Amino acid sequence: MSVMVALLIIPLIGFAAIAVDVAAVWADRQQLQTGADAAALGIAQDCAKNDCGVPATTAQTLATPNKNDAEVTATVVTSPLTPATGSVTVETASVREHWFAPVLGFDQSDVGASATASWGAPSGGTAVLPLAFSWCEFALQTGGGLPSSTVEYTVFFTKAAKTSCTGPSNNAVPGGFGWLDDNVAGCTTSTSIDDVIWSSTGASVPSACSPADFAALQGKTVLLPIFDDAGGTGSNAWYHLYGYAAFKITGYHFVGQFSWSNAGSCKGGTQCVQGYFVEFVDLDDAFDYSTTAPSLGGSVVSLEQ
């Protein structure tokens, strides 16, 4: 019996090495992957805001807490890295000291992971507010398209705007400006730059929208479609989509029960939206992005799979 145990002890230790040490390596790799993902996304968000900072420091700072023993080396392999690069890859590495495998001649294993994150200006997606704003008005309000999180703006329906952007009629298209056909289920509209999007004429909020839909956006930042041309008449009025601006909503007032925060001009008979044109990084998958799309403050960051 003792002879059989002696003969089997090495295979048993081998199985233990496989069961325990391989599991430890797998756990390390998962932690390294989480750290690489966090590092790549963190750097991408910085670059999307036009300031990549010190990518090597950002990568190490975000990768280290994701490793239980903090023993990890993070390396930014994308070079050179600038806000215009549009993509960054981070590799994480560590060494796993084995417990049982040394009996079989394996003292340690190198473990690593890699993640790539990309960014760009939004080029198309589903807008949660079926409202468009003209490039002319955007440029007038922001001083040439430069967003500011400290200056509150008011986006008027054009008859109240009284600027040079709409001509004598004070309308971008007959019947008003702004509301878009809700071509996706609910109070949403799917759009894409360089496409023609159709207008929902009249002053009333589109029928698919409820006060609750607007209430959900209070204090939130949304990507607002910006058009640079318009035409047509009646139900065939259209806008040519130029890009998307990030807009933090601080108030609105429209026909019916669509009103929040009566400060400023958005009250009484004046229909408008108030808020800030800001720099904003969107991490969800509602929008596509491109390095060639107009940059109007909004950016989209995505982790490549």
HELIX and SHEET records of a PDB file:
HELIX    1   1 SER A    2  ALA A   16  1                                  15    
HELIX    2   2 ALA A   17  ASP A   21  3                                   5    
HELIX    3   3 VAL A   22  ALA A   48  1                                  27    
HELIX    4   4 PRO A   55  ALA A   63  1                                   9    
HELIX    5   5 THR A   64  ASN A   66  5                                   3    
HELIX    6   6 ALA A  101  LEU A  104  5                                   4    
HELIX    7   7 TRP A  135  THR A  142  1                                   8    
HELIX    8   8 THR A  158  ALA A  161  1                                   4    
HELIX    9   9 PRO A  211  ALA A  215  1                                   5    
HELIX   10  10 GLY A  234  ASN A  236  5                                   3    
SHEET    1   A 4 THR A  73  VAL A  76  0                                        
SHEET    2   A 4 SER A  87  GLU A  97 -1                                        
SHEET    3   A 4 GLN A 108  ALA A 127 -1                                        
SHEET    4   A 4 THR A 189  SER A 192 -1                                        
SHEET    1   B 4 THR A  73  VAL A  76  0                                        
SHEET    2   B 4 SER A  87  GLU A  97 -1                                        
SHEET    3   B 4 GLN A 108  ALA A 127 -1                                        
SHEET    4   B 4 PHE A 287  SER A 290 -1                                        
SHEET    1   C 5 THR A  73  VAL A  76  0                                        
SHEET    2   C 5 SER A  87  GLU A  97 -1                                        
SHEET    3   C 5 GLN A 108  ALA A 127 -1                                        
SHEET    4   C 5 GLY A 298  LEU A 303 -1                                        
SHEET    5   C 5 PHE A 280  ASP A 282  1                                        
SHEET    1   D 4 PHE A 133  SER A 134  0                                        
SHEET    2   D 4 THR A 221  GLY A 231  1                                        
SHEET    3   D 4 TRP A 238  PHE A 254 -1                                        
SHEET    4   D 4 VAL A 196  TRP A 198 -1                                        
SHEET    1   E 4 PHE A 133  SER A 134  0                                        
SHEET    2   E 4 THR A 221  GLY A 231  1                                        
SHEET    3   E 4 TRP A 238  PHE A 254 -1                                        
SHEET    4   E 4 PHE A 258  TRP A 260 -1                                        
SHEET    1   F 5 PHE A 133  SER A 134  0                                        
SHEET    2   F 5 THR A 221  GLY A 231  1                                        
SHEET    3   F 5 TRP A 238  PHE A 254 -1                                        
SHEET    4   F 5 CYS A 272  PHE A 277 -1                                        
SHEET    5   F 5 TYR A 153  PHE A 156 -1                                        
END                                                                             
